[in-house]
Amino acid sequence: MEQSVLNDKSVKPTDEIIFSIIGDKELLWKQILSYVYDNNKDISEEWKYYNDGKSWLFRVFKKKKTLFWIRILKDTFRIAFWFGDKLEPIILESELPDNIKSEFKNAKRFNKSRCIYIDMEDSGDFENVKKLTDIKVNN
């Protein structure tokens, strides 16, 4: 697994820092945040440094419910969605690609939840993030 690049606790990430690291993935970043804000109310976001992983993570949430986490990697970023076991039928019956369904089905459980990771590379990944965000918001 690639390492996060935002490891300095004293340097809070800014758009300038993020975009200098993710390069041409900047458009995907902006599309995701636009989609979330344009299609939902009460959206918030925060950067927080986590000592257990020794890196900064970006959290997007609705009221108190976390929609997803973003970790900045070299030349890209990874989005993590956590879903409770009760959402397995919804995810497996969704129009998500089979590889994402399989990843969820086989993911290691943590407190009755499992994670789906998306490393952002192209518009197909953006479409999957939209679907996962909608599942999260609506359930």
N, C-alpha and C positions, 0 to 999 in steps of 0.2 A: 504494500500500500504506500502511496506517495505521502511524503511528509508535508504537513502544513508549513507555510513559510512565514506566518505572522506569529513569531515566537517571543518577541520582545515586549514584555509586560508594560514597559514605560512608553511605548509608541502605539497609541490608539489608532486603528485603521481609519483612513479617510478615503474618499472617492479617488483622489489623486494617487494614493499608494496602491489601492486595489487595482485600478485600471492599469497602472504601470506593471503590475505583476501578471494580470490575466490577459493583457494584450487585446487581441481581436475578439475575445469572449465578452468584451465590454457590452456589446449590443445585446447578447443573451442576458446578461445581468440586468440591464435596463428593461428589457422586454418582460422578464419575470416579475420585477417589482411593479411595473406598470400594470401587468395583468392582475396581480394580487390587489392593488389599490383600486383599479377600475371596476373590479367585480365584487368587492366586499366593502363592508363598513367596519369601523372600529379596528383598523389594522395598525399595529405598532411594530417597531423594530428596535433592536439594540445590539451593540457590540459588547461582548463581555470576555474578559480574560479568564480562562479556566486553568487552574493550577494542575489538575489531574492530567490534562493533555498538554500542558505548557504551551497553549496557543489561544489566539483570539477566535471566537466563533460569532457569527451573525445570526441572530434569532429573529424570525418573523412570526408574529402572533396576533391572534384575534381575541380581544379581551384578555383572558389569561391562558387561552389554549394555544400552545405552540403549533404552528403550521409546519414549519421546517427550520432546519439549521443549515448554515452555509459555512464551509471551510475553504479558505483560499489555498490553492495549490500552485505550483509553478506552471504558468501558462494557462491555467483553467481554475475552476472551482467545483466543489462537490456539494450537492444538496442532499440532506438526509431527512427522510420522513419516517416518523415512528408511528406504527399503527398497533392498536390492541388486537388480540386474537379474535375478538368478536367481529372485526371488519374483514376477516379472511374471505368469507363468501362474496362480499362486495368487490374486493380486489380481484378475486379469481373470476368473477363474472363480468368484470369491466372490459373495456376495449384496450387495455394496456397490452403491450407486447408480451409474448409468452416468456421471454427471458426475465422480465421484471416480475411476472407472476411466480415464476420458479424461484427467483432470488428471495422473494418474500416467504414463500412456502418453506424454503430450506434454511432461512435465516435463524441464527441462534436467538433464543428467547431471553429477554431481560425484563423482569417484572411483568410478565404476561404481555409484552410488547415485542415487536420485531421491526427491523429497520430495512428500508429500501434506500439505496444510494444511487444517485445519478451524477456521473461526472459529465459536466457540460461540454459538449463538443459541437453540436449543430442544432438545427431547427427541430429535428426529430426528438432530441432530448427536451427541448422547450415544450413540445406538445405533450410529452410524458409528464413533465413537471406540472403543466396546467391540469391534466387529468388527476394527478395525485393530490394537488392542492384542492381541487373541487371535491374529491372524496373526503379529504380531511375536514373541509369546511362544512360539508353537508351531513357528516355523521358524528 
